[in-house]
Amino acid sequence: MTLVLATHEVEDVAKWVSSPVRQSVFGSKGIKVTTFTDPKGSNITGLLFDVPDMDEFQSMMQSDEMKKAAEEDGVNFDTLQVLIQT
């Protein structure tokens, strides 16, 4: 398993937190997701992924399905930053 940390801005943090989209998209691929929010109240959010297959994960992140899911959740995809465990 590889740990991946991602941050991005969202339009509405409460909507993003309560959305089931992440679990359905990533969970279906065996990827465990932990979510984070800024305690200061900004619209920056974070995700910690436990990824079993990095090639599949990277393909997913480039897919139209992922872009659609991100759009549904109000993610500003242009702000996405991804860090991979070394």
C-alpha positions as CSV (number, residue, x, y, z in Angstrom):
1,M,0.0,0.0,0.0
2,T,1.1,3.5,-0.8
3,L,0.0,6.6,1.2
4,V,-1.1,9.6,-0.9
5,L,-1.9,13.0,0.5
6,A,-4.0,15.4,-1.6
7,T,-5.2,18.9,-0.9
8,H,-7.6,21.1,-2.9
9,E,-10.1,23.9,-2.4
10,V,-13.9,23.2,-2.5
11,E,-16.9,25.5,-3.0
12,D,-18.7,24.3,0.1
13,V,-16.9,22.4,2.8
14,A,-20.0,21.1,4.5
15,K,-21.4,19.7,1.2
16,W,-18.0,18.2,0.4
17,V,-17.7,16.5,3.8
18,S,-21.1,15.0,3.7
19,S,-20.9,13.7,0.1
20,P,-20.9,9.9,-0.5
21,V,-19.2,10.3,-3.8
22,R,-15.6,9.8,-2.6
23,Q,-16.3,6.6,-0.8
24,S,-18.2,5.2,-3.8
25,V,-15.5,6.1,-6.4
26,F,-12.4,5.2,-4.3
27,G,-13.9,2.5,-2.2
28,S,-14.9,0.5,-5.3
29,K,-11.2,0.3,-6.1
30,G,-10.2,-0.8,-2.6
31,I,-8.8,2.7,-1.7
32,K,-9.3,3.8,1.9
33,V,-9.9,7.5,2.1
34,T,-9.6,9.8,5.2
35,T,-10.8,13.4,4.9
36,F,-9.5,16.5,6.5
37,T,-10.7,20.1,6.8
38,D,-9.0,23.3,7.9
39,P,-9.9,24.1,11.6
40,K,-9.6,27.8,10.7
41,G,-12.6,27.5,8.4
42,S,-11.0,28.0,5.0
43,N,-12.2,26.1,1.9
44,I,-9.0,24.0,1.8
45,T,-9.6,20.3,2.3
46,G,-7.4,17.3,2.4
47,L,-7.5,13.6,1.7
48,L,-5.3,10.7,2.8
49,F,-5.5,7.7,0.5
50,D,-4.3,4.2,1.3
51,V,-3.7,3.0,-2.3
52,P,-3.2,-0.7,-3.2
53,D,-2.4,0.0,-6.9
54,M,-0.7,3.3,-7.8
55,D,-1.0,2.7,-11.6
56,E,-4.8,2.3,-11.2
57,F,-5.0,5.3,-8.9
58,Q,-3.1,7.6,-11.3
59,S,-5.3,6.4,-14.2
60,M,-8.4,7.1,-12.1
61,M,-7.2,10.6,-11.2
62,Q,-7.0,11.4,-15.0
63,S,-10.4,9.9,-15.9
64,D,-13.6,11.7,-16.9
65,E,-15.3,9.8,-14.0
66,M,-13.0,11.5,-11.5
67,K,-13.5,14.9,-13.0
68,K,-17.2,14.5,-12.9
69,A,-17.1,13.3,-9.3
70,A,-14.9,16.2,-8.3
71,E,-17.3,18.6,-10.0
72,E,-20.3,17.1,-8.2
73,D,-18.5,17.6,-4.9
74,G,-17.6,21.2,-5.7
75,V,-13.9,20.6,-6.0
76,N,-11.8,23.2,-7.7
77,F,-9.7,20.7,-9.6
78,D,-7.1,23.3,-10.6
79,T,-6.1,23.6,-6.9
80,L,-5.3,19.9,-6.5
81,Q,-1.9,19.1,-5.0
82,V,-0.9,15.5,-4.7
83,L,2.0,14.1,-2.6
84,I,3.1,10.5,-2.6
85,Q,4.8,8.7,0.3
86,T,8.5,8.0,-0.2
